[in-house]
Amino acid sequence: MAVALVLIWKGAGYYMIIYLAALQGVPQDAQEAATIDGATAIQRFRFITLPLISGSFTICFTLSLINGLKVFDQIAVMTDGGPGFTTETIVYLLYKSGFGEGRQGYGTAVGIVLLFIILILNGIQSSILRKREVQL
């Protein structure tokens, strides 16, 4: 839980900047037209703002997925993979086997598996989230 809190704290500002930039890119013309048509604030957010910033959701989800799979330094500093192997990630396993145990071949294989996992998960989430994006 402590590692998760550190990772959320670390990434929250970065993702908020992306969302802020997306919110500033929403045209005021569409907001004003919806207000004139009688839309409430919740309706404007749901039907105008949210679809127009869905591209930033795709970017942030992709970045957080990749960064979540690449967690190393927090695990190494805070828990060293323990207790037992409960906080050991695939990148920490790569480091531990490749550098700590001297099994560079196994570490390279773990790295290649991590690459394919990232590519597959990124392809799946990208195909799902790209359908929701709206261009103005």
C-alpha atoms as one frame of an Amber mdcrd trajectory, in Angstrom:
protein
   0.000   0.000   0.000   2.842   2.385   0.800   4.481   1.747  -2.575   1.175
   2.443  -4.334   0.775   5.732  -2.479   4.284   6.810  -3.467   3.638   5.955
  -7.112   0.326   7.834  -7.124   1.960  10.855  -5.538   4.810  10.702  -8.031
   2.578  10.546 -11.123  -0.415  12.655 -10.137   1.128  16.009 -11.027   2.339
  14.805 -14.414  -1.069  13.438 -15.396  -2.854  16.525 -14.070  -0.773  18.705
 -16.401  -1.913  16.561 -19.341  -5.564  16.834 -18.254  -5.230  20.585 -17.710
  -3.835  21.042 -21.207  -6.701  18.986 -22.624  -9.280  21.031 -20.708  -7.787
  24.246 -22.031  -8.122  22.833 -25.552 -11.908  22.421 -25.275 -13.453  25.202
 -27.377 -15.625  27.686 -25.531 -17.967  27.910 -28.545 -19.290  24.408 -27.893
 -19.737  25.160 -24.185 -21.616  28.392 -24.918 -23.829  26.729 -27.519 -24.767
  24.003 -25.052 -25.517  26.604 -22.387 -27.787  28.481 -24.782 -29.536  25.214
 -25.670 -30.299  24.724 -21.969 -27.740  22.092 -20.985 -26.822  21.895 -17.321
 -23.222  21.882 -16.131 -23.283  18.097 -15.712 -24.683  17.623 -19.221 -22.063
  19.947 -20.698 -19.330  17.980 -18.947 -20.738  14.597 -19.973 -21.574  15.321
 -23.592 -19.033  17.983 -24.580 -16.022  18.160 -22.282 -15.540  14.456 -21.549
 -15.592  13.293 -25.199 -13.229  16.106 -26.218 -10.637  15.231 -23.559 -10.840
  11.469 -24.118  -7.550  11.625 -26.043  -5.810  12.681 -22.862  -7.389   9.708
 -21.056  -5.835   7.444 -23.692  -2.419   9.070 -23.278  -2.533   8.994 -19.473
  -3.747   5.410 -19.350  -1.010   4.322 -21.748   1.688   6.126 -19.776   0.443
   4.812 -16.436   0.257   1.248 -17.794   3.826   1.390 -19.075   5.125   3.140
 -15.951   3.308   0.657 -13.731   5.047  -2.225 -15.449   8.425  -0.477 -15.188
   8.365   0.186 -11.433  11.805  -0.501 -10.059  13.332   2.211  -7.918  10.524
   2.470  -5.375  10.491  -1.297  -4.893  14.278  -1.475  -4.578  14.467   1.361
  -2.059  11.347   0.739   0.020  10.928  -3.039   0.231  13.768  -4.771  -1.667
  11.130  -7.095  -3.147   9.880  -8.306   0.201   8.403  -9.448   2.461   9.037
 -12.683   0.666   8.406 -11.880  -2.972   5.159  -9.939  -2.545   6.347  -6.607
  -3.946   8.717  -7.989  -6.558   7.927  -6.675 -10.034   9.100  -7.993 -13.385
  11.667  -5.203 -13.708  12.995  -5.919 -10.221  13.218  -9.612 -11.158  15.156
  -8.594 -14.271  17.593  -6.554 -12.176  17.950  -9.141  -9.430  18.584 -12.073
 -11.763  20.678 -10.190 -14.314  22.901  -8.155 -12.037  22.501  -9.592  -8.545
  22.779 -13.274  -9.435  24.913 -12.900 -12.577  22.386 -14.601 -14.866  22.438
 -12.087 -17.730  20.778 -14.453 -20.218  17.797 -14.986 -17.935  17.604 -11.253
 -17.234  17.584 -10.538 -20.974  14.804 -13.090 -21.490  12.765 -11.427 -18.748
  13.326  -8.063 -20.456  12.102  -9.433 -23.798   9.016 -10.888 -22.110   8.372
  -7.489 -20.498   8.614  -5.842 -23.930   6.015  -8.199 -25.381   3.720  -7.786
 -22.379   3.858  -3.998 -22.773   3.233  -4.216 -26.542   0.260  -6.563 -26.159
  -1.378  -4.639 -23.312  -0.755  -1.324 -25.055  -2.301  -2.630 -28.283  -5.397
  -3.899 -26.472  -5.982  -0.739 -24.448  -5.233   1.498 -27.418  -7.774  -0.259
 -29.634 -10.419  -0.003 -26.908  -9.785   3.631 -25.960  -9.315   4.948 -29.522
 -12.980   4.173 -30.238 -14.038   6.710 -27.608 -11.974   9.601 -28.933 -13.755
  12.486 -30.637 -12.218  14.940 -33.077 -13.555  18.480 -33.318
